[in-house]
Amino acid sequence: MRTITLIALCSMQLSFYSYSQQKGIKKGFLLQDSLIVAQGLEKIFTHFDRYYYQPNDTLRLSGYVINSVNGTLYDSSKIIYLDVVNADNKIVSRISTNNFSGKFNANIFLRDRLFLPGKYYIAAYTKHLLNYDVPVPKLFSFIVSKDDPTSNFKLDISNYAYTGAGITLMGKISAPKKLLNNKLIAIRMYSEKTDTVSFVPDLNGNFTVDLPFDKNTSTLNIEIKHEEKIEPPLKFTLKNMQVLTMDFYPEGGTLLHNTHQKIGIKVSGIINKGMPVKGIIIDQNNKPVAFFQTNQNGLGSVYITFKKGETYRAMVNSKLKYDLPPVKESGTTLAVLQEKIKDSIEIVVKSTPDLYNSRYFLRASAQGVSIAMGSVYLQEKDFSMRMARNILPKGICNFSLFNEKEVLVNERNIFINRQDIFDIECSQKNNQSTDSMRFFIVSKPRILQQTPALSKISLSIVNAKTLLTNTGGSNLISYYYLQSELDNAAENYVAYERLDSSEHLDNILLTQKYIRPHFKRSVSPYPHEQEFMIAGKVRDIVNKPLEKVQLMLLVSEGKKFIFFQQAESAKDGTFRFQGFPAFNTDSVNFVFSAKKKNGTFFSPTIVIDEKDIPIYNAPPTTLNTWFLNYKKVAPNLSGLAPGIQPSNEQQKGFLEEVIVKGKSKIAGSKNLNQNGGADIVITESRLKEFPQETSLQVLYKTIPEFNRGPIGKYLYGYKIKNAYVVFTIDGYNINKYYDPVSESRFAFADYCDTYLKYLRAEDIKGIEVMTSNKYTLEYEKYYQYNTTIDISYVFVEITTFSGNGAFYKHSSNSFQYKPLVPVSYNSEHSPSSHEIALSNYRNINGLKTVFWNADLSIPAGTEAGFAFIKPGEENDWIIIICGIDQLGRIGYYHAYLDEVVFKIE
């Protein structure tokens, strides 16, 4: 179990010099520690059933909310928010779900009109997490593509760059497992001016190849040979070719003269993706002083002693040279040595002579909570002290050095590794049925002396070809202990089992920015949400709070009434509704009505307290679209969203006027013009650019001179230029339901808002705007509007996907609101044999998830069983499991079904 203790504070400070002027920084850290320990810092991980989907698929996910202070499942926040963000950082979909004992699950339908082919990210967070001044929430990626996920051969070119001696290219081939295992696949690459280069990918289909091609090479021809068959050649365009980039990260952040220091190295190709290279460090006389090598992620390190007055460079392939950072004349370094003594670590602080006799402040922390801190007195002799490893929790420990002005000057992160996880074992038992498979799962501590505990897991069995990279690219273990604390998204890091290498882990920590969690303010504005509620304020026309207003709330789920409640506004106009039932769908509508003290209905201004939405900065779109299909010509890859080809047409969002007799431009539109004529048509493709925005926001952004202003001498409404706007929704004129009982001059405009703010862009199929006499005449005759010199009308026809028109009969005494409610989703998915037979799992529409359980419990010391319909050949399917037990131990497991141990009863 992961624990963080503050006991070390006293013992460590005895070794330091304490000064009163550092009481401020110490007090600040202690306050921060108490807030995090008391309120908890939530870490949220989402486990998808798979990472590749097609439009109109259902994405199933299971989530874990873990308290970083003690490492156990955490449910102080009962509501989880999930935002789906596209590569342009726009929210495509938002849902909410319930947190039960630290676990949650959700199903997201990837509707084709919203989820175009491309890469998407899911951000999971609680309202309480918004208190922290850290880049929350973390983003977990998946891909939507129309490509066939079950065809035999596909290729993913993920990275390339010119390395001085040629072009290094990285990628992955998706192919039948038996061909990869037996090395029956070979890949040939050639350009128009060079010879052919042939190679064999590894057992997972990954390859890194050095091509002796010129950096001006623009076209690459690729062929696959398997079982003496040559696939049709594929042309790949090497666009935006760039030379390798190299970044250097000195240990502690500073380079000093005559100091033996470790330097982290990151080598990147196109779009800042890591690349493996070998090179040397040379001095100003071109004399080699060190050698280095980076791994598949482009990360490496080297030790160098910098001599005063000399400069150093890194060289790759004798041609590419990179200057190392300059050595500072004044400064400090912070190093943490782990190799000398196994049961402890050594912290060393060095400084230049001009800083001798200065007082600095050192803090050791994990998960934002202090482990030790105190003053450091700089002298000619290096400051050195040891800490026992057993007081440091597993994961990243941060050591920070602050100067006399309390400015952070040096930082070092180390990884403390222990065997405090649990192993998941999966075995297949003999089953008499030939159509189904039965498995048993058991979890147990890796250290046998530890006590077993109840485990909560999630598992999926999916088509192996739908996985983007190795199945352990991001799992609960690597996320919780590593990726959640690094600012640079580490979704491409190898599996946690390979992170046991201390050198590899240290290179990650040297080159990635550490997230330092702290509250934005001492008083938390967002407490843990214990339940779903609606709160707001009641105001009059001059924004004055209204006291003792009787509010009535009617809640419907679809067309079914499910809840009614009353509340009274307080002296400051505030109100609150709570105690809602469980919601089974997000299609929930709230209708408010208000009564005065004398019992008469009226229309005050009701303002709902909306929750903040985080601002997203998604990682750059990866180079590859999805797998390149050999039966097609490869797209020109230049960071386009997966599956999207450059279009020859200019999509302006507005259609030019085209008369098509007897047919409306918007399918299902109730446009009164027989030819469907309109001056402006906002198409469905244009509406997709405004996800989660209201129809009113869309009109402001798309209709020139659309405004809210006076109509006549008193009332306010909406206008285009100086003409009054009449809104019709699926053929219904909403003015029909207006009852002018309010004395407010804004009453009519507010009434229109109840429709325009309720309908969102994703609800709308199209919007037609009639402004010229040519198209307004039919509307004026039908609704009996008379145009005069002083009054003219324009008409806006809104066509929804539901086709229900003014689907609720509004009155001036009601206010509609469509909230984001927490939905309870099914946690299990297991198709029947009939569904599998219908789907034919081998074709493009085949079943890709044959079993999913988001919340499976394994009692301590026992096993849990499950069964599912046999999907076909076992070597085509992978089982993925992750989970956590009650003591905070985390486990992960993945294997092909044919590799699962067979157990005879």
N, C-alpha and C positions, 0 to 999 in steps of 0.2 A: 504494500500500500504506500502511496506517495504521501509524505507528510513534510510539513515545513515548520521548523521550530525557531522560537526566538530566544531559547536558552543561551545560545552562543553569544549573544550580545554582551553580556557582562564579562565573560571570560576573555573575549577578544579585546575589549577595551582596556583591560589591565595591561596589555602589551603596548598600548599606544600612549601618546601624550595628549592630554585633554586640555582644551582651551575654551574659554567662555564664548569667544566670538564664533565658535562653530556650533553653539547650542541651537542656533536657528535652523541650520540644515538638518541637524539631528532630530530636532522636534518635528520638522516637516516630514521626514521619513517615518518617524514613529506614528504620526497621525495617519499617514498614507497606509502604513501597515495595519493599523487598527481598523480602518475603513474596509480594506480588502478582506481581512480576516472575518470581520463582523458581517459584511454584506455578501462576500463571496464573489469570486471572479469566474464567470461561466465560460467554459470551453465547449463548443458545439461541433460535433462531427456528423456528417451525413453519409450514409452508405446507400448507394444506388443499387438497383438490381442489375444494372449494366451501365455502360458509358456511351453506347451508340444506339440511336433510335431513328425511326422513320416518322414522317408526319402522320398524325392521328394515332400514334402509339400512346401508351400510358406509362409514364415514368413512375416507378415505385421507389420510395426511399424510407429508410429507417434512421432515426436520429438519436444521438447520445448527448445529454447535457451533463457535464462533469464539473465538479467544484475543483478548481486548480489548487486550492489550499490543501485539501486532504485526498484528492484523487478519486472521490466516490461519486456515484450518480447523484444528481442535484435537481430538486424540483421546487425551489423557492419561487421561481417564475413559472407560472402555470400555463403561459401562452407563448408559443413559438411563432415567429414570423418568417416566411420564406418568400424571397424575391427572386424571380428569374430575370437575369440581366443578359442582354445580347452583347456582341463584341463592340458595339458603339456606346456601351454604358447606359443604355435605355432599359427601363423596366418593362418587360414584356408581359409578365403575369405576377400577381401577388396572391398568396394564400396564407392562412393562419391555421394552426392546429394546437392540440392540447398536449401538455407535458405531464405524463403520468409516471411518477417515481423516477424521473430522469430519462425517460424514453419517450419518443414520439414517432409517428409515422405519417406519411402523406402519399397521395396519388395525384399526379399532375397529368391531365390530358393535354397532349401536345397538338392542339388544333392547328391544322395546316395553314389556315389564314393568318395565324399569329406566329407560328414557329416555322419560319422559312428555313431552308437548309443553311446550316452554319453552326458556329460554336456558341454555346450558352454557358452561363454560370449561375449557380444557385447560392444565394447568400442566406444563411440561417442565423437568426439572432433573437434576443429577447429585448424588451423595452429597457430593461435594467442595463444591458450592455451599452446603451447609448450614453450612459454616464461617463464612460471611460474615454480618455483622449488618446485612443489608439485606432489604427485602421481596422475597425470592425464593421461588418462581419467579414470573415474569410470567405473566399469564393471557391466552389467546387464545380468543375467543368464537366460538360457532356456535349455530345455532337448529335445534330439532327441532319440526316442525309437521305436522299431518295435512292442512293446506290443500293445494290443487292448485297446484304450482309453475309450471304451464304455462298456466293460464287467462289470458285476455287482460288483464283489469283487476283490479288490487288496489291498496289504498291503505294507506299507513303514516303515521299521525299521530305524529310523534316528539317534538313540543315545543309548548307554548303557555304564555302568561302575559298578564296584564293590564298594559298599558304606559302607562296614564294616559289616552291618547286612544282606546283600544279594546283589542282582543285581537289579539296577533300569534301566528300559527299557522304551524308548519313541518311539512313532510312530504315524501313521495315517492310518485309513482304508478308502478306497474309496468304497462307497456303495450307493444304492438308497436313496434319501433324506427322503422318507416316512419311511424307516426302521430306520434311525438314529433318526428322530424326535420322533418316537413312542417307541424308545429304544427296538426295536425288534432284535437287534444284540448283541450277547455276544461273547467274545473271551476267549478261554481256552488255557493256556500255561502250559507245564510240561516238565521236563527233565527225564532222565532215572532213576534218583535216588531220585526224590522228588515228592510230591503230586501236584495235579493240582491246578492252580490259575485261577479263573474266574473273569471277570470284564466286564463292559459295557463302550464303548467309549462315548465321549460327542457328542453334536448335530452336530459338525463339523467333527466327526470321529477321533478326536485326543485322545490320551491316554498316561498316564504316570503311570506305574505300578511297585510296589516294589515286587520283586520275592525273596522268601527266599531260594535262591540257593547259592551253594558254588561258590567261585570265580574261581574254576577250571572247572566249568561247560562249556562244549564246544558245546553241541547240544541242541537246543530248539525245541520242538514240538508245533505247533500252530494249533488250530482248530477254525473255525467260526461257530456259531450256529445262525441260523435265521429261524423263522417260523418252528421250530422243525426240521430243516434240518442241518446236520453236514457236512461242506465242507471237502473234503479230507485233511488229515493233511499235514502240511507244515513243513519241516525240515529247521531250520535256524542255521547256524554255528556262534557261538560267538567267532570269531577269534580276536587275539590281545587284549584280555581282559586286561583292565588296571584299577587301582585304581583311584578314583576321584582325580583330581588335583584342587588346590585352589590357587588363586592369590589375593594379597592385594594391594590396592591403597589408600594410605593416602591422605586426602584432602590437596591440595597444594603441595603434593609430598614428605613431610618430617614429621617425627614423633619427637616430643620433649617431654621432661619430664614435668610432672605436667600441661599438657595442655589437655583440653577436645577437642578431635578431632574426626572427622568423617572419617571412613575408608570404601572404596568401596570393595566389595568382588565379585569375579568371580569364579564360580565352573564349571568345565568342565568334560565331559566324554571322549569318544573316539573321535579322530581327532579334539580335542579342541572345541567341541560343548557344549553349556551351558546346565546345568541340575539343576532342583529344589531340594534343600535339606534344612533341618533344623539342627541347631547346636548351640553350646555355645562357648563363649570365657572364658578360665580359666587362672588363674595366675599360678605362679610356685608352689603354694601349692595346685593345683587342685581345687581352689575355683572359682565357676562361677562368672563372673563379667558382662557378657552381653549375650544376646540371639540374634540369627540372623536367617533369612530365605531368600532364593533366589527364584526368580520367574522362569518361564518356560525357560527363556534365561540364567539362571544361575547367575543372577545379584542380588545383595543385598547390604546392608550397615549396619554399627553399630557405635555407639558413645562410645568411651573409653577414660578414663583419665589414662595416663601411669605414674606410680610411679617410681621414680628413683631407680635403682638397681634391678628391678623386670622384669621378662620375662613373655610373654603371648603366649598362643596357642589357636587355634581353634580346636574344637572336634566335630566329626560327628558320631552318633550311638555308642558312648562310646569306639570306637575302633580306628578310624582314627584321627590322631592328626597332626596339621600343625603349624609350628612356624610363628608367626607374624614378620614383619620386625623389625630390631633392632632400638632402639631409638638413635638419634644422639646427641652427646655431644655439638655440635655447629651447629647452623643453624637458619633458619627462617621458618615461616609458613604463608600461605595466605589463609584466609577463607572469604567466601562471605555469609552473613546471609540474608535470604529472609523472614523469618517467622514473625519477630517482628513487622514490619510496612508494611502495604499493599502497600502503594504508593511509597516506596523507598526500596533500598537495602543498606546493611552496609558492608563495606570492612574493614577487620581487619588483621593487620600484626603484628606478634609476633616474638621475637628473643631471643636467649640465651644471658646472660650477657656479654660475650666476644665480642659481636657485637654492644653493645651500642655505640652511637655517630657515627655510620657508616651511609653513605649516599647511599640509594638504589633508583632505578627508577621503577615506577609503570606505566603500560599502560593498558588501557581498550580499546578493539577493537571488531569489528564485521565484518565478511567477509574480514578480512585483513586490514580494514580501522580504524584508531584511532577514538575513541569517546572521550577519555580523557587521559592525561598523565602528569607526573611531578615527582619531587623528593620526597622521603620519608626519614625522619630523624629518625633512630631507637633510642629509649630510653627505660627506664625501664617501663614506661607506654606504653601499646599497642597503636600502631597507628590505628586510627579508623576514618572513614569518611562515609558519606551517599551520595547516588546518587539517583535522582528521576527516577522512572521507565519509565516515559514518554519520556526521552531522549534516551532510549535504544530501538533499533529495535527488532522486533519479531525474535525469533530464538536463536542461540547460541551466547552468549557474552563471550569473553575471557579476563581474567585478568592475567597479567604476571608481575612478579617481577624480576628485574635484579640487580646483585650486582655491586660493584664499578668497576669491570673489564668488565662490560656489558655482563656478562654471565647470562643466564636464570637460576634461582634457584627455583622459585615456579610458579605454574600455576593453575588456577581454572576456570572452565567453568560453566556457568549457562544457563538456558533456560528461555527466556522471552516469555510468552504466552499471546496472545491477540486474540480477535475475528475478526481479519481483514482478513477473508477469505470469500468466497461466497458459498452459498448452491446451490446444483443442485437438482432440483426436476424433477421427471419423472412420467408421467401419461399416461395411456392407454385410448384411446378414442374408442367409439363404431364404428365398421366398418362393413359394410354390407357384405363384402366378407368373406367367411369362410376359405379361403386359406391364407390370409395375416393378418398381425398385424400392427397397426398404433400407434405410440407413439409421445408424445410431451414433449419437454425438456424446462425448464425455469431455469435461473440462477438469483440469487438475493443476495445482501449483507446480511451477518448474522445479522449485526446491521442495523435496519430499517432506521435510520437517514442517512445512507451513500447513496451516489449517485449510481444508477445502471450504468453499462457500458457494452459495447460490449464484448462478451466472445468468445474465440476460444477454442473449445473442440475436443477431439477425443473419439470415443466410439466403443466398440465391443460387440457382443452378441455371446457367445461361449457355448459349451457343458460344463456343470459344472464339469464333471468328468475329464476334461483335466487340471484342475487347480491343482497345486502342493500342496499349502497350502491355508490358508485363503486368500480371494481375496484382502485384504488390506495389504498384507505382505510388499509391497513396492509400494507406489504411489507417485504422484507428490508432495503432501503436505509433507509427511514424508521425501521424498528424499531432497526436496529443503531446508527445515528448519533444517534437522537433519543429514541424512545419507551422504549428499554431503560434510559435514565438518568433518567427522570422518574417520580416516585412516582405521580402521578395518571395512570391508564391513558389513553393517548391514542388509543384505537382509532377514535375518530370524526374524527381529524385528516384533512385532505385529503391527496391523494397527494404523494409526495416531490417530484415535478416542480414542484408549486406551492409547495413549501417553499424554493425557491431565493430567494424574496423575503426579503431581510434583515430588513425591518420585521416581516413576519409571524413569522419565526423568533424575533426578539427579543421579540415579545409573548408567544410561548409560553414562552420562558425566564424572562420576568419573572413570570409568573403560575403556573408549575408548580414543585412542589418537586423539588429535585435529589437524587438518590440518592448518598449518600456511602459507597462500599463500603469496608469494613474488616473484618478478622478479629475474631471474638468473643474469641479468645484467641491468644496468640503461638504455642502449640503446637497444630497442626492435629489434631483428633480424627478427622477424616474425610479420609484420603489419597485420591488418585485411585484409583478401583477399576480394577484391571487385568483382573479376570476375576470371574465369578460363583463364589461359594463359600458354604459353610455353616459357621458357627462357633458354638460354644456351650460350655457347661460341664456336667459331670456331678457331681451332688450326692447325698448320702444323705438319709435322712429327717430329719436334724437340720441339713441344709444344709451339711454338711462336704464339701469337694472329695474326689473319688475319683480316685486315681492308677492308671494302667495298666489302665484298663477297656478291653476290646476292643469297639469299636463297629463295627457293620456297617450299611451303608446300601444299601437296595434302591430304585431309582428306576424308576417306570413312567410312560409317556406315554399317557394313556387306559388301554387294557387291554394295552398292549404294554410289556414289560420292555425297558429301554434301557441300564441302568447299574448296576454293583455296585462298592462300594469299602469298604475297611476302614481304620480309624484307631484310634489309641490315645490315651487321655487323658493329659495331662501331669501334673506334680506338683500344679499348682493346679487340676486338673480340666478344663482347657480342651482342646478338640479342634477340628479343622478338616478339612473335606472340600473338595477342589477338583479341577480338571481335568475338569469335566463336558463332555459333548458338546453340540453346538448343539441347541437346543430349537425344535421347529416348532409347538408349541402351548403354551398356558399351562395346559392340563389335565394337570399333572404332580403326581405323588404321591410323597412320600418316606416310607419306613418304616425306622425305626431299631430295631436289636436290640442288646442289651448282654450281654457275658460277663464273669464274674469271672476272676481270675487262674487259678483251678482249672479253667476251661473250662465252668462251668455258667452257664446263662442266668439273669438276674435283672432286676428292674425298678427301676433307680435313677431319680432325678429328672433329666431332661434339659432344660436351659434353652437355647433358641436365641437368639442375639444378633439381635434384630429391628432393622431400620433405622428411624430417626426419620421421621415423616411431617410435612411442613410444616403449619402452621395457615393456613387460607385466609380472606381477607376479600375476597370478590368485589365488584366495583363494583355499585352499586345497579341493580336490574332496570330496564331501559329502559321508557319509557312504553308503547311500542307492544307489542301482541301481534304476531304476524306480520302479513302484509298482511290488511286487513279485506276480506272477500269481499262483493261487492255483492249477491250472491244471498241473503245472510243479514242478520239484524239485527246491528248492531255490538255487541260486548260493552262493558260498562261498564269502561273502562280505568282501573284504579287501581293499576297496578304488579303486576297479576296475571301469573303466568308465561304465556308465549305459548300461546294455544289453550285455556287452562283457563277454564271458565265457573264462576261461583259456583254451588255446589250447594245444592239445597233440603234435602238429607238431611244429617243429622249423622253423620259418619264417626268413630265412636269406636274403631274397630279391633277391638272385640269384638262378636260377633253375639249378639243375644238368642236364647234357646232357641226354635227353631221346628221342630216335628216334621214332616218330610216323609217319608212312608212309602216305603221302598224306595230312598231316595236319600240319599247322604252329603252333608253340607254342603261338604266339600272333595273336589273331583273326584279320583278315583283313590285315595282314602283306604281303608286296610284296617281302618277302625274296626269293632270287633266288634259294636257295636250295630247292629241291622238298620236302624234308622231314622236312623243317623248321629248319634245324640244325643250331646251333650257339654255340660259345664257352662260351659266357656270355649272359644271358637274364635278363634284368631289368624289373621286372613285374609291373603291375599296382598297386599292393599292396605296392611294394617298392617305387614307384613314389609318393604315397600319403604321404610319410614321408617328402616330400620336397615341401610343398605348397608355392605358390608364387615365387618359385625359377626358374631360367631359365634352359633350357636344358643344357647349357654350365656348369652351376654350378653343375647340377646333374652328368654330366660326370666326372667332377673333383673329386666329392665325392664318386663315385661308381666304376670307372674304374681304376684298378691299373696301375700306371705309365703313366696315360694320361697327356700330357703336350703340351705346345706351344713352338715350337723351329724351328730351321732352317731346311728347306727341300732343299737339294742341297747346293750350295755355297752362295746363296744370299737371296732367298725368305724365309719368315716364314710361317708356317702352324701349323697343329696339328699332334701329333704323339702318338703312344702307344709304349713305349720303343723306339726303333729306326725306327719303321715302320711308313710310311706315312698313315694318316687316310683319307679315302674317305667317305664323308657323303652322304647318300641317304635318302630322306624323302618321305615316301609312294611310293617308287620305282623310285623317280626322283633323279638323280645324280646332286647335286647342282653345280658341276664344269662346267656343261653344260652352265650355265649362266654367268660364269666369263669372264670379258672383261679386260685384263691386260693393262689398259691405264695409270695407276698411276705408278710413278717411286719409290714409297715408298717400302721398303723391307717388310713392314708389310701389304701391300695392300691385299694379298691373305688371310691372317689370319683375317684381319678386314672384308673382304668380308664374310668369313665363320661366323663371329660373327653376321652379320645381320640376319642370320637364327637362330643361336644357342642362341642368347640373346633375340630373339623375341619369340620363342616358350617357353612356360612355362610348368612345370611338369604337371599341371592340363589339358593341351592340349594334352598330350601324353598318348597313350594306352600302349606302351611298347617300349623298345630299345633292339635290338639284335646286338651283337658285334662278328664279325668273324675275328679271329686272326690266326687260324691254316690253313695249306694248304688244309685240308679236307673241309673247308667251304669257303675259299677265292677263290678257283679255278673257281667256276661258275661266280663270280663277275669279275674276271680278264678276262675271256673269253668274257663275255657280253660287258664290257666297254673297252676291248682291252688294258688292262694294262699289261706290260711285266715286270715280276720280274727278277732282275739281282742280281749279288753278292752285288752291292752297294745299290740297291733300292728294297724295299719290301713294300707291301701295306696291310693294314687291312681295313675292311669296317664296318661302323656303320649304321645300318638300323633303322630309327626312324619311328614309326607308330603312326599317330595322330588319334584322334577321328573323325575329320572332313573327313579324307581320301583324302584331296585335294592335298597332296604332297607338292611340292614347290609352295604353293598357291599364291605367288606373284612372278612375274618375276623380280628378282632383277638385277640391273646392278651395276657396280662399282661406278656409279655416284649417287646412291641413298642410303638413309639410312632410315630404318624402325624403328618406335617407337610405342609402345603400351601403351598409358598413362592411368592413372586413371582419368576418366572424370566424372563430376557431371551429374547425370542422373535425368530426370524428371519422377517421377513415378505416376501411378494412385493412387488417394487418397481414392477411394471408392471401396468396394467389396460387392456385394449383388447377390447371385446366383439366377437363375430363378427357377420356380417351376419344370421345366423339369429336371434341374440339380439335384434338391433335390430328385425327384422321381427316377432318375437313381442311386443316391448314396445310398439310403436307410440309413438314418442317424443313425440307430441303429447298423449297423455292423461295422467291423473293418475299412473298407474303407469309412465310413460315413463322411458326412460333419461336420466339427467341428467348423467352424466359419460361422454363417449364415448371419451376417451383420457386416460390418466394414466401418467406415468413419474416415479418418485421419485428416480432416480439416472441421469441421462443425462450422458455426458462429451462435451465438445467439444475435440478436440485443438487445440493452439496453431496459429493461422493457417489452420485448415481449417474445414469445416462438418460438422454431424451431421444425418442425415436420419431421418425417421420417417413412417409411414403409418398411417391408420386408416380405418374404414368411414365413408363419407359419411353424416352424421346427418340431412340434410334441407336446409332453406334456410340458407345460410351466415350471413345476418344475424341468426339466432337464437342463434348460438353465439360464445363468447369463448374466446380462447387466452390463458393466463396463464403467464408464465415468470419464474422468479427463480433466481439462482445467484451463485457466487463463483469467482474463479480462484485459481491457486496463489500469486499475489502479493498476495492480499487485496483485490483490486478487486471490487466488488459490482455486480450488474446486475439490471435489472427490465424487463419488457415485458408489455404487454397490448393486445389489439386484437380487434375482431370479425373473424371469418374472412373476410368479404367485403372487409375493409379491408387484409388482408395482401397485400403486394406480390406480383404474379404474375410469375414469372420463366420465360422461354422458353428451353429448352435449345438 
